Amino acid sequence: MVEPIQAQPKKERAIKLTKGGKIALAALREAIGELGAIPPVSNHIPAGVKTVTVSQWRDYAYRQGVAGSDEPRARRLAFQRAHEALVAAKQVAVWEPYAWAV
């Protein structure tokens, strides 16, 4: 008699965060701790989750040194890269203008 084998769930590969990604995630958590609020009801944001605006998050990331330079373009690019990596790693979710840690 042949017995079916249960499929093993696929494990998601852990994505290593860059230094900028780690700084941006810490900045988001700090911003939520200090400024976080429950956003208006939305089908896109989990109920009861505290969020901050992407602008608030960006300001905190800049203050924490997400970029190795004070040049506006470098800071903007460093935050953008960290933002995209964190969303791709499912560490952060964004529904403009709100961001929250997952």
C-alpha angles and dihedrals in degrees: 000000000000118000121203117245116229113237114246113234113250113253114227112236112246109243114219112228122225121233088261091050092052091048092048092049092049089047091052092051092048092047091050090048092053104029106014119136137172106261126221114288111283138166087225101055122061114249115261097012117137115232141180128203118265087244091057091047091049091051091053091047091051091050091050092052104254087168127047089226137059090219108120094227093050092048092048093050093046091052092045092052093047091046092052093045093050092049091047090049089050091237092119133030126203133196105170125284091012132072130184139173115256 
